[in-house]
Amino acid sequence: MAFLCGLAMIFIRMSVTPELLAYFTHTNTYVLYLVGPPAILGVLISGGLGRALRTIPTLCFLGIFLYLLPATLMSTWQGGSFQVLSIYGRTSLPCLFVLSCTVVSWKEISKVFKTMAVSGFVVLFVTKFLATPDAEGRLTFDVTDSTIGNPNDLAAHLLLLLPFVMYYGFRPGGGKVAKVVVSLLGAFGIYSILGTSSRGALIGLGVMALLLFAHASGFQRLLVAVIAPVMAVSLVMVLPAQNLARLATLFHPDDTTASDIAGEAAESRESRQYLLRKSIEYTLEHPVLGVGPGQFSIYEGLMSKAAGEHGTWHETHNTYTQISSECGLPALIMLLVGTFGALGTVGRTRKRALARGNREIAAACSCFMVSWLGYLVTIFFLACAYRFTLPAMTGMAIAISFAAEREFNITAPLPA
């Protein structure tokens, strides 16, 4: 029951169900609280908590939560930081434990992957029928306080879920019809990501493609080498000119005369560079506890105002300097060790699966690694330090490692 409630909890978060319900009903339905409490109760009584707490990524994210306490007490605005602390503790951190503590078999990992794939399908549905171009031609799902409420967030979330959608067509044993269906969904997903004109997501896509190429077999690499250029040219041909102009500034950053869109993109880049410099500056000025969880924008605005300048009053646009400037360098170290440690854990599991000839587990690990690494690169350009996706994916990595180890022990050949 705890596992099923945990699956429901992950689906609700990943499929942006609360945002969808708010979009149609214009009210907060608090649907997460229907499945969250029993899932957390299951974590406490299942016996898996001790197992999870023996892993370094879990300890890192628990450490981040505990570190938010003194950072909140010393915050620029304690009330705002306490709200960040409360939301992180109630809705983000539990996502790690409901996966890492309740999953005990590879069959359950398969269900987690299916849940992620269905969530991806829902977000693709939202993108197709509810997202619309904004004034700059960027695809967006315009809902306040939404996980995908602006073009960059929508692109990052699609990028996170798309590999799980693709996995169910190309996993070992997948049928031809499934391959065709998910190929079409994948093409639409990539088109939608490019339609957001998110340059960070474009870099994330490139990293994902490189990792996928590295994990592919000889024949698969040849196939990718033939199909990828054709697909890229096709997408460029059908992508609106506004989106192409903005994405092109990634490769020609000094070209601001080509169009108004390119000029806007250049201004956006300058603003992000300013925020990055300021976030590094505040990190060095407040290396232990930062300026307060969620308070970078307020601190930057107040400091700029005190200096007689206007200020941007905006968040950092960089997850890593967001947490370092708002919570201090120890919090950044725990975030890096936790997230990339989870990636390394799944990488080692993949190597063991390949050595044992277990193609299913190896393919699932590749799927996770492509999704997770692409997302970790993309959020270098987004402020997502307290978002549920980081603990949730870390919990999934721990669950994959544990379930795969159990599967290896079950299927290990008997000694002669």
VOPAGU-2260 file (C-alpha; in pm, 1 decimal, decimal comma):
REM VOPAGU-2260
SITE   aa  ch    i         X         Y         Z
SITE  MET   A    0       0,0       0,0       0,0
SITE  ALA   A    1     284,5     236,8      84,6
SITE  PHE   A    2     449,1     163,1    -250,7
SITE  LEU   A    3     125,7     227,8    -442,8
SITE  CYS   A    4      69,3     553,5    -255,3
SITE  GLY   A    5     428,5     646,2    -330,5
SITE  LEU   A    6     373,3     576,3    -700,4
SITE  ALA   A    7      62,3     794,2    -691,6
SITE  MET   A    8     259,4    1067,1    -518,3
SITE  ILE   A    9     534,3    1058,8    -781,9
SITE  PHE   A   10     277,7    1057,4   -1062,8
SITE  ILE   A   11      93,8    1356,3    -915,9
SITE  ARG   A   12     417,1    1555,3    -891,4
SITE  MET   A   13     575,6    1451,3   -1221,8
SITE  SER   A   14     255,5    1482,1   -1426,7
SITE  VAL   A   15     186,9    1830,0   -1282,0
SITE  THR   A   16    -160,6    1711,7   -1179,5
SITE  PRO   A   17    -208,1    1985,3    -914,4
SITE  GLU   A   18    -129,9    2251,0   -1175,9
SITE  LEU   A   19    -369,8    2092,1   -1423,3
SITE  LEU   A   20    -649,1    2080,5   -1166,9
SITE  ALA   A   21    -578,3    2441,9   -1073,1
SITE  TYR   A   22    -588,9    2533,4   -1442,6
SITE  PHE   A   23    -938,1    2388,0   -1485,5
SITE  THR   A   24   -1089,5    2454,0   -1141,1
SITE  HIS   A   25    -909,6    2780,4   -1052,0
SITE  THR   A   26    -846,8    2650,0    -701,5
SITE  ASN   A   27    -586,8    2450,0    -508,8
SITE  THR   A   28    -728,2    2097,8    -469,9
SITE  TYR   A   29    -450,4    1975,8    -235,0
SITE  VAL   A   30    -469,6    1640,9    -418,4
SITE  LEU   A   31    -116,8    1552,3    -305,5
SITE  TYR   A   32    -234,8    1523,3      53,7
SITE  LEU   A   33    -461,8    1231,9     -38,7
SITE  VAL   A   34    -167,0    1000,0    -100,7
SITE  GLY   A   35     127,0    1176,9      66,1
SITE  PRO   A   36      51,1    1095,9     433,8
SITE  PRO   A   37      -7,2     719,3     380,9
SITE  ALA   A   38     306,1     701,0     162,8
SITE  ILE   A   39     513,2     868,7     434,2
SITE  LEU   A   40     356,6     646,2     700,2
SITE  GLY   A   41     455,8     346,0     490,6
SITE  VAL   A   42     813,2     475,0     479,1
SITE  LEU   A   43     822,3     481,2     859,5
SITE  ILE   A   44     684,3     130,4     909,3
SITE  SER   A   45     825,1     -51,6     605,7
SITE  GLY   A   46    1174,9     -97,1     745,6
SITE  GLY   A   47    1334,2      62,7     440,8
SITE  LEU   A   48    1427,2     386,8     615,5
SITE  GLY   A   49    1740,0     239,2     769,9
SITE  ARG   A   50    1849,9     105,4     431,4
SITE  ALA   A   51    1805,0     445,3     268,4
SITE  LEU   A   52    1989,1     626,7     545,9
SITE  ARG   A   53    2294,7     411,8     482,0
SITE  THR   A   54    2343,3     574,4     141,1
SITE  ILE   A   55    2545,7     892,2      92,9
SITE  PRO   A   56    2293,2    1065,9    -142,5
SITE  THR   A   57    2014,9    1025,3     115,4
SITE  LEU   A   58    2232,8    1165,6     391,3
SITE  CYS   A   59    2325,5    1459,0     168,2
SITE  PHE   A   60    1964,9    1558,5     100,5
SITE  LEU   A   61    1870,5    1508,3     463,4
SITE  GLY   A   62    2170,1    1724,5     547,6
SITE  ILE   A   63    2046,6    1995,8     310,9
SITE  PHE   A   64    1710,8    2000,4     488,8
SITE  LEU   A   65    1874,0    2021,2     830,8
SITE  TYR   A   66    2110,5    2290,2     704,6
SITE  LEU   A   67    1812,2    2499,2     594,0
SITE  LEU   A   68    1722,0    2541,5     963,0
SITE  PRO   A   69    2017,6    2762,1    1068,5
SITE  ALA   A   70    2018,1    2927,4     725,3
SITE  THR   A   71    1655,6    3027,6     785,5
SITE  LEU   A   72    1732,9    3162,5    1131,4
SITE  MET   A   73    2006,9    3385,1     986,2
SITE  SER   A   74    1806,9    3474,7     673,3
SITE  THR   A   75    1759,2    3820,0     525,2
SITE  TRP   A   76    1385,8    3756,6     563,3
SITE  GLN   A   77    1309,9    3474,6     805,1
SITE  GLY   A   78     941,1    3452,7     713,4
SITE  GLY   A   79    1011,9    3393,1     344,1
SITE  SER   A   80    1284,7    3142,3     419,7
SITE  PHE   A   81    1062,2    2954,0     662,1
SITE  GLN   A   82     808,4    2910,7     382,8
SITE  VAL   A   83    1081,2    2759,4     161,2
SITE  LEU   A   84    1188,9    2531,9     447,5
SITE  SER   A   85     830,1    2421,2     513,7
SITE  ILE   A   86     749,7    2341,4     149,8
SITE  TYR   A   87    1079,5    2157,2     103,3
SITE  GLY   A   88    1019,3    1944,9     412,4
SITE  ARG   A   89     653,4    1869,6     333,0
SITE  THR   A   90     650,6    1812,7     -42,0
SITE  SER   A   91    1004,5    1780,1    -181,9
SITE  LEU   A   92    1221,2    1576,0      54,9
SITE  PRO   A   93     952,6    1304,2     112,2
SITE  CYS   A   94     973,6    1216,2    -259,1
SITE  LEU   A   95    1322,3    1076,4    -193,9
SITE  PHE   A   96    1208,3     847,5      85,2
SITE  VAL   A   97     887,0     715,7     -73,7
SITE  LEU   A   98    1098,3     570,2    -355,2
SITE  SER   A   99    1417,6     469,4    -177,9
SITE  CYS   A  100    1233,9     307,5     117,1
SITE  THR   A  101     932,3     130,2     -38,2
SITE  VAL   A  102    1080,5     -21,7    -356,7
SITE  VAL   A  103    1213,6    -372,6    -292,2
SITE  SER   A  104    1214,9    -549,3    -630,2
SITE  TRP   A  105    1296,8    -489,7    -993,8
SITE  LYS   A  106     931,2    -547,9   -1080,2
SITE  GLU   A  107     849,2    -241,7    -873,5
SITE  ILE   A  108    1120,5     -42,9   -1050,0
SITE  SER   A  109     944,9    -128,9   -1376,1
SITE  LYS   A  110     627,2      19,9   -1230,1
SITE  VAL   A  111     816,4     334,2   -1133,3
SITE  PHE   A  112     944,9     366,8   -1489,1
SITE  LYS   A  113     593,1     318,1   -1624,5
SITE  THR   A  114     469,7     588,5   -1389,2
SITE  MET   A  115     736,4     825,1   -1518,2
SITE  ALA   A  116     646,4     736,6   -1878,2
SITE  VAL   A  117     275,0     801,3   -1819,6
SITE  SER   A  118     365,8    1128,8   -1648,9
SITE  GLY   A  119     566,0    1219,6   -1955,9
SITE  PHE   A  120     270,5    1141,7   -2178,1
SITE  VAL   A  121      49,4    1370,8   -1965,8
SITE  VAL   A  122     300,3    1656,2   -1991,7
SITE  LEU   A  123     323,9    1602,1   -2368,0
SITE  PHE   A  124     -56,7    1621,3   -2377,9
SITE  VAL   A  125     -46,2    1948,0   -2183,0
SITE  THR   A  126     218,7    2080,5   -2420,0
SITE  LYS   A  127      13,9    1989,4   -2726,3
SITE  PHE   A  128    -328,2    2112,8   -2618,6
SITE  LEU   A  129    -278,4    2364,7   -2337,7
SITE  ALA   A  130      60,0    2530,0   -2393,1
SITE  THR   A  131      62,6    2832,6   -2624,6
SITE  PRO   A  132     332,6    3062,7   -2768,0
SITE  ASP   A  133     391,9    3380,7   -2569,2
SITE  ALA   A  134     459,8    3724,5   -2716,1
SITE  GLU   A  135     811,0    3613,4   -2812,9
SITE  GLY   A  136     689,8    3290,6   -2973,0
SITE  ARG   A  137     812,3    3073,8   -2683,2
SITE  LEU   A  138     591,8    2778,0   -2593,3
SITE  THR   A  139     459,6    2810,2   -2237,9
SITE  PHE   A  140     193,5    2671,8   -2001,6
SITE  ASP   A  141      91,7    2993,6   -1832,0
SITE  VAL   A  142      -9,8    2884,9   -1482,1
SITE  THR   A  143     105,1    3068,5   -1169,7
SITE  ASP   A  144     330,3    2873,4    -929,3
SITE  SER   A  145     357,5    2581,5   -1172,2
SITE  THR   A  146     642,4    2336,1   -1217,4
SITE  ILE   A  147     617,5    2411,4   -1590,3
SITE  GLY   A  148     490,0    2768,6   -1560,3
SITE  ASN   A  149     745,9    2928,8   -1793,4
SITE  PRO   A  150     917,4    2814,8   -2114,8
SITE  ASN   A  151    1247,4    2719,3   -1949,9
SITE  ASP   A  152    1079,1    2511,5   -1677,7
SITE  LEU   A  153     854,5    2341,7   -1933,4
SITE  ALA   A  154    1158,8    2249,7   -2143,3
SITE  ALA   A  155    1348,5    2111,8   -1842,5
SITE  HIS   A  156    1052,9    1900,3   -1728,5
SITE  LEU   A  157     996,0    1759,5   -2076,7
SITE  LEU   A  158    1365,1    1682,1   -2101,4
SITE  LEU   A  159    1352,8    1495,3   -1768,4
SITE  LEU   A  160    1053,8    1276,5   -1863,7
SITE  LEU   A  161    1112,4    1216,3   -2233,8
SITE  PRO   A  162    1373,9     938,6   -2190,3
SITE  PHE   A  163    1123,6     737,8   -1981,6
SITE  VAL   A  164     863,8     772,1   -2258,0
SITE  MET   A  165    1118,4     653,7   -2513,3
SITE  TYR   A  166    1235,5     368,9   -2290,5
SITE  TYR   A  167     908,3     180,5   -2322,1
SITE  GLY   A  168     939,6     161,9   -2697,2
SITE  PHE   A  169    1307,2      72,7   -2720,0
SITE  ARG   A  170    1358,8    -139,0   -2408,0
SITE  PRO   A  171    1460,6    -502,0   -2466,5
SITE  GLY   A  172    1154,7    -688,4   -2590,1
SITE  GLY   A  173     968,2    -378,6   -2705,6
SITE  GLY   A  174     743,7    -429,2   -3009,9
SITE  LYS   A  175     764,8    -253,6   -3346,4
SITE  VAL   A  176     438,0     -65,5   -3297,2
SITE  ALA   A  177     561,0      65,0   -2961,9
SITE  LYS   A  178     882,8     182,1   -3126,4
SITE  VAL   A  179     691,5     375,8   -3389,8
SITE  VAL   A  180     457,6     535,5   -3134,2
SITE  VAL   A  181     730,5     646,4   -2894,8
SITE  SER   A  182     944,8     767,7   -3185,5
SITE  LEU   A  183     663,8    1001,0   -3286,8
SITE  LEU   A  184     617,6    1110,8   -2925,9
SITE  GLY   A  185     991,5    1163,2   -2894,0
SITE  ALA   A  186    1003,0    1377,2   -3209,1
SITE  PHE   A  187     713,4    1585,8   -3079,5
SITE  GLY   A  188     880,8    1616,3   -2739,8
SITE  ILE   A  189    1206,1    1741,8   -2892,1
SITE  TYR   A  190    1010,3    1979,4   -3116,5
SITE  SER   A  191     830,1    2114,0   -2809,0
SITE  ILE   A  192    1156,4    2157,9   -2616,8
SITE  LEU   A  193    1300,3    2354,9   -2907,1
SITE  GLY   A  194     970,1    2543,3   -2929,3
SITE  THR   A  195    1033,6    2684,9   -2582,8
SITE  SER   A  196    1353,0    2843,7   -2720,1
SITE  SER   A  197    1533,6    2736,0   -2402,7
SITE  ARG   A  198    1904,1    2751,4   -2473,7
SITE  GLY   A  199    1981,5    2568,3   -2150,9
SITE  ALA   A  200    1756,1    2280,6   -2256,0
SITE  LEU   A  201    1928,2    2275,2   -2596,5
SITE  ILE   A  202    2261,1    2221,1   -2419,8
SITE  GLY   A  203    2095,9    1955,0   -2203,5
SITE  LEU   A  204    1969,3    1777,5   -2516,2
SITE  GLY   A  205    2320,1    1778,3   -2659,1
SITE  VAL   A  206    2463,3    1621,5   -2343,1
SITE  MET   A  207    2188,0    1359,6   -2342,0
SITE  ALA   A  208    2261,5    1272,6   -2704,8
SITE  LEU   A  209    2632,6    1230,3   -2630,3
SITE  LEU   A  210    2565,6    1001,1   -2332,9
SITE  LEU   A  211    2312,7     800,1   -2532,1
SITE  PHE   A  212    2566,8     763,9   -2812,1
SITE  ALA   A  213    2831,2     649,5   -2563,8
SITE  HIS   A  214    2596,6     382,4   -2423,4
SITE  ALA   A  215    2484,0     256,7   -2765,2
SITE  SER   A  216    2618,9     -52,9   -2941,5
SITE  GLY   A  217    2810,7     -33,7   -3268,1
SITE  PHE   A  218    2502,6     -80,8   -3488,1
SITE  GLN   A  219    2296,9     158,7   -3276,2
SITE  ARG   A  220    2564,2     425,2   -3309,1
SITE  LEU   A  221    2560,4     385,1   -3685,9
SITE  LEU   A  222    2181,4     415,8   -3683,9
SITE  VAL   A  223    2196,6     729,2   -3469,2
SITE  ALA   A  224    2464,8     879,8   -3692,0
SITE  VAL   A  225    2231,0     841,1   -3991,6
SITE  ILE   A  226    1898,9     936,9   -3828,9
SITE  ALA   A  227    2011,9    1225,2   -3605,2
SITE  PRO   A  228    2116,6    1465,9   -3886,4
SITE  VAL   A  229    1797,1    1394,2   -4079,9
SITE  MET   A  230    1586,5    1456,4   -3770,3
SITE  ALA   A  231    1778,7    1774,2   -3685,1
SITE  VAL   A  232    1730,4    1918,8   -4034,3
SITE  SER   A  233    1360,5    1826,5   -4028,6
SITE  LEU   A  234    1308,3    1997,7   -3692,4
SITE  VAL   A  235    1488,9    2310,7   -3810,3
SITE  MET   A  236    1269,6    2323,4   -4120,6
SITE  VAL   A  237     942,5    2312,4   -3923,5
SITE  LEU   A  238    1048,7    2521,5   -3622,6
SITE  PRO   A  239     916,6    2881,3   -3626,4
SITE  ALA   A  240    1168,9    3148,7   -3720,8
SITE  GLN   A  241    1130,4    3322,6   -3382,6
SITE  ASN   A  242    1244,8    3013,9   -3199,2
SITE  LEU   A  243    1535,1    2954,3   -3435,4
SITE  ALA   A  244    1651,3    3313,6   -3395,8
SITE  ARG   A  245    1661,1    3285,8   -3017,0
SITE  LEU   A  246    1828,8    2944,2   -3014,6
SITE  ALA   A  247    2087,0    3068,3   -3267,1
SITE  THR   A  248    2214,6    3322,7   -3014,0
SITE  LEU   A  249    2366,5    3028,7   -2825,1
SITE  PHE   A  250    2612,6    2988,8   -3112,7
SITE  HIS   A  251    2633,0    3358,3   -3213,5
SITE  PRO   A  252    2600,6    3544,4   -2882,2
SITE  ASP   A  253    2720,3    3879,5   -3020,8
SITE  ASP   A  254    2473,3    3889,7   -3307,8
SITE  THR   A  255    2202,5    4122,2   -3172,0
SITE  THR   A  256    2104,7    4286,2   -3500,5
SITE  ALA   A  257    1941,3    3992,4   -3677,2
SITE  SER   A  258    1600,3    4042,7   -3518,0
SITE  ASP   A  259    1414,6    4176,3   -3217,9
SITE  ILE   A  260    1407,4    3821,8   -3080,5
SITE  ALA   A  261    1785,1    3798,2   -3098,6
SITE  GLY   A  262    1811,5    4133,5   -2922,4
SITE  GLU   A  263    1582,6    4014,1   -2644,6
SITE  ALA   A  264    1787,5    3696,3   -2611,5
SITE  ALA   A  265    2105,5    3901,6   -2578,5
SITE  GLU   A  266    1946,8    4110,8   -2302,3
SITE  SER   A  267    1837,4    3790,9   -2127,9
SITE  ARG   A  268    2191,9    3653,5   -2149,0
SITE  GLU   A  269    2337,4    3974,5   -2002,5
SITE  SER   A  270    2086,0    3963,1   -1717,2
SITE  ARG   A  271    2173,5    3600,0   -1642,0
SITE  GLN   A  272    2544,6    3677,9   -1645,7
SITE  TYR   A  273    2484,7    3962,6   -1399,8
SITE  LEU   A  274    2283,0    3734,7   -1170,2
SITE  LEU   A  275    2550,4    3465,7   -1191,5
SITE  ARG   A  276    2820,9    3715,9   -1091,4
SITE  LYS   A  277    2608,8    3842,6    -803,7
SITE  SER   A  278    2528,3    3492,2    -679,8
SITE  ILE   A  279    2899,8    3404,4    -675,9
SITE  GLU   A  280    2973,1    3733,9    -502,2
SITE  TYR   A  281    2712,9    3668,3    -231,3
SITE  THR   A  282    2841,9    3312,6    -191,9
SITE  LEU   A  283    3189,9    3444,5    -115,6
SITE  GLU   A  284    3050,8    3711,1     118,5
SITE  HIS   A  285    2826,8    3461,8     305,0
SITE  PRO   A  286    2999,4    3123,3     256,6
SITE  VAL   A  287    2858,7    2948,6     564,7
SITE  LEU   A  288    2481,9    3018,3     573,3
SITE  GLY   A  289    2417,0    3236,1     268,8
SITE  VAL   A  290    2163,2    3519,5     252,2
SITE  GLY   A  291    1867,7    3294,0     335,5
SITE  PRO   A  292    1673,9    3018,4     154,3
SITE  GLY   A  293    1475,0    3170,8    -130,7
SITE  GLN   A  294    1603,7    3522,1     -55,5
SITE  PHE   A  295    1857,6    3591,5    -330,1
SITE  SER   A  296    1618,9    3810,6    -530,0
SITE  ILE   A  297    1525,7    4022,2    -226,4
SITE  TYR   A  298    1886,1    4053,7    -107,7
SITE  GLU   A  299    2008,2    4151,6    -454,1
SITE  GLY   A  300    1731,5    4410,6    -486,8
SITE  LEU   A  301    1800,1    4560,6    -143,5
SITE  MET   A  302    2175,6    4575,6    -198,4
SITE  SER   A  303    2129,1    4734,9    -540,7
SITE  LYS   A  304    1883,8    4987,6    -398,0
SITE  ALA   A  305    2125,7    5075,9    -118,3
SITE  ALA   A  306    2393,9    5136,7    -382,4
SITE  GLY   A  307    2160,5    5368,1    -574,6
SITE  GLU   A  308    2091,7    5115,9    -851,2
SITE  HIS   A  309    1766,6    4962,9    -971,2
SITE  GLY   A  310    1847,7    4592,3    -927,7
SITE  THR   A  311    1673,5    4301,7   -1098,7
SITE  TRP   A  312    1489,0    4153,9    -797,2
SITE  HIS   A  313    1515,8    3817,6    -971,6
SITE  GLU   A  314    1628,7    3466,1    -874,1
SITE  THR   A  315    1968,6    3337,2    -977,1
SITE  HIS   A  316    1881,4    3130,7   -1287,6
SITE  ASN   A  317    2140,7    2878,1   -1168,5
SITE  THR   A  318    2050,2    2598,8    -927,7
SITE  TYR   A  319    2402,9    2552,4    -799,6
SITE  THR   A  320    2479,6    2916,7    -723,7
SITE  GLN   A  321    2123,5    2955,6    -598,3
SITE  ILE   A  322    2183,5    2715,6    -310,8
SITE  SER   A  323    2540,6    2837,6    -249,2
SITE  SER   A  324    2437,8    3203,8    -226,3
SITE  GLU   A  325    2120,2    3136,7     -26,2
SITE  CYS   A  326    2238,4    2856,0     204,9
SITE  GLY   A  327    2617,3    2855,0     186,6
SITE  LEU   A  328    2891,8    2638,6      40,7
SITE  PRO   A  329    2825,1    2334,7     266,5
SITE  ALA   A  330    2473,8    2309,7     118,4
SITE  LEU   A  331    2617,5    2328,7    -235,2
SITE  ILE   A  332    2865,8    2051,1    -158,6
SITE  MET   A  333    2586,7    1829,3     -24,2
SITE  LEU   A  334    2375,2    1898,0    -333,7
SITE  LEU   A  335    2661,0    1808,9    -570,7
SITE  VAL   A  336    2759,0    1495,8    -379,4
SITE  GLY   A  337    2394,8    1386,6    -351,2
SITE  THR   A  338    2289,3    1439,3    -712,6
SITE  PHE   A  339    2604,9    1331,3    -892,8
SITE  GLY   A  340    2659,8    1055,8    -637,1
SITE  ALA   A  341    2317,9     918,1    -733,4
SITE  LEU   A  342    2420,8     934,1   -1098,8
SITE  GLY   A  343    2741,3     744,6   -1021,1
SITE  THR   A  344    2549,1     481,4    -823,8
SITE  VAL   A  345    2329,8     401,7   -1124,0
SITE  GLY   A  346    2634,6     405,5   -1352,1
SITE  ARG   A  347    2800,7     136,0   -1140,4
SITE  THR   A  348    2477,9     -65,6   -1140,6
SITE  ARG   A  349    2470,0     -46,8   -1520,8
SITE  LYS   A  350    2824,8    -181,1   -1545,2
SITE  ARG   A  351    2735,6    -475,5   -1321,5
SITE  ALA   A  352    2425,0    -545,6   -1529,0
SITE  LEU   A  353    2628,5    -547,0   -1851,5
SITE  ALA   A  354    2884,8    -779,2   -1695,7
SITE  ARG   A  355    2604,1   -1020,2   -1605,3
SITE  GLY   A  356    2432,6    -990,2   -1943,4
SITE  ASN   A  357    2118,5    -834,4   -1794,1
SITE  ARG   A  358    2005,9    -609,8   -2079,7
SITE  GLU   A  359    1685,5    -498,4   -1908,9
SITE  ILE   A  360    1857,2    -351,3   -1604,5
SITE  ALA   A  361    2136,7    -202,2   -1817,0
SITE  ALA   A  362    1882,4     -32,3   -2047,1
SITE  ALA   A  363    1685,3     104,1   -1752,0
SITE  CYS   A  364    2003,0     243,6   -1597,8
SITE  SER   A  365    2094,7     410,2   -1927,1
SITE  CYS   A  366    1748,1     563,7   -1946,1
SITE  PHE   A  367    1781,9     706,3   -1596,0
SITE  MET   A  368    2133,5     837,2   -1654,2
SITE  VAL   A  369    2039,4    1010,8   -1980,3
SITE  SER   A  370    1741,3    1177,0   -1814,1
SITE  TRP   A  371    1923,2    1273,8   -1494,4
SITE  LEU   A  372    2243,9    1405,6   -1650,6
SITE  GLY   A  373    2052,3    1609,9   -1908,3
SITE  TYR   A  374    1842,1    1762,7   -1631,4
SITE  LEU   A  375    2142,5    1835,4   -1407,0
SITE  VAL   A  376    2305,8    2021,1   -1696,4
SITE  THR   A  377    1989,0    2210,9   -1784,9
SITE  ILE   A  378    1929,5    2338,4   -1431,6
SITE  PHE   A  379    2264,9    2514,4   -1450,8
SITE  PHE   A  380    2043,5    2777,2   -1618,4
SITE  LEU   A  381    1741,6    2743,1   -1385,4
SITE  ALA   A  382    1672,3    2801,4   -1015,9
SITE  CYS   A  383    1551,4    2457,3    -900,0
SITE  ALA   A  384    1745,1    2401,7    -576,2
SITE  TYR   A  385    1436,0    2331,9    -364,1
SITE  ARG   A  386    1224,4    2161,0    -629,8
SITE  PHE   A  387    1092,4    1807,3    -572,6
SITE  THR   A  388    1263,3    1669,8    -884,5
SITE  LEU   A  389    1608,4    1659,9    -720,8
SITE  PRO   A  390    1511,3    1445,8    -417,1
SITE  ALA   A  391    1269,6    1235,6    -625,6
SITE  MET   A  392    1526,4    1137,5    -887,1
SITE  THR   A  393    1787,6    1075,4    -619,2
SITE  GLY   A  394    1543,9     844,0    -441,7
SITE  MET   A  395    1483,6     663,4    -770,3
SITE  ALA   A  396    1857,5     612,7    -816,0
SITE  ILE   A  397    1884,2     455,7    -471,0
SITE  ALA   A  398    1582,9     233,4    -544,2
SITE  ILE   A  399    1732,9     122,7    -878,4
SITE  SER   A  400    2060,7      29,6    -712,2
SITE  PHE   A  401    1895,1    -167,0    -431,5
SITE  ALA   A  402    1642,5    -347,1    -654,6
SITE  ALA   A  403    1911,0    -435,3    -910,5
SITE  GLU   A  404    2137,4    -576,3    -638,5
SITE  ARG   A  405    1850,7    -788,0    -514,2
SITE  GLU   A  406    1778,6    -906,0    -867,6
SITE  PHE   A  407    2144,9    -996,7    -921,0
SITE  ASN   A  408    2139,4   -1208,2    -604,9
SITE  ILE   A  409    1818,2   -1383,9    -708,0
SITE  THR   A  410    1939,1   -1464,6   -1060,6
SITE  ALA   A  411    2300,3   -1544,5    -967,9
SITE  PRO   A  412    2400,2   -1891,6   -1089,2
SITE  LEU   A  413    2439,8   -2156,1    -822,1
SITE  PRO   A  414    2800,6   -2251,6    -742,9
SITE  ALA   A  415    2925,3   -2569,2    -913,7
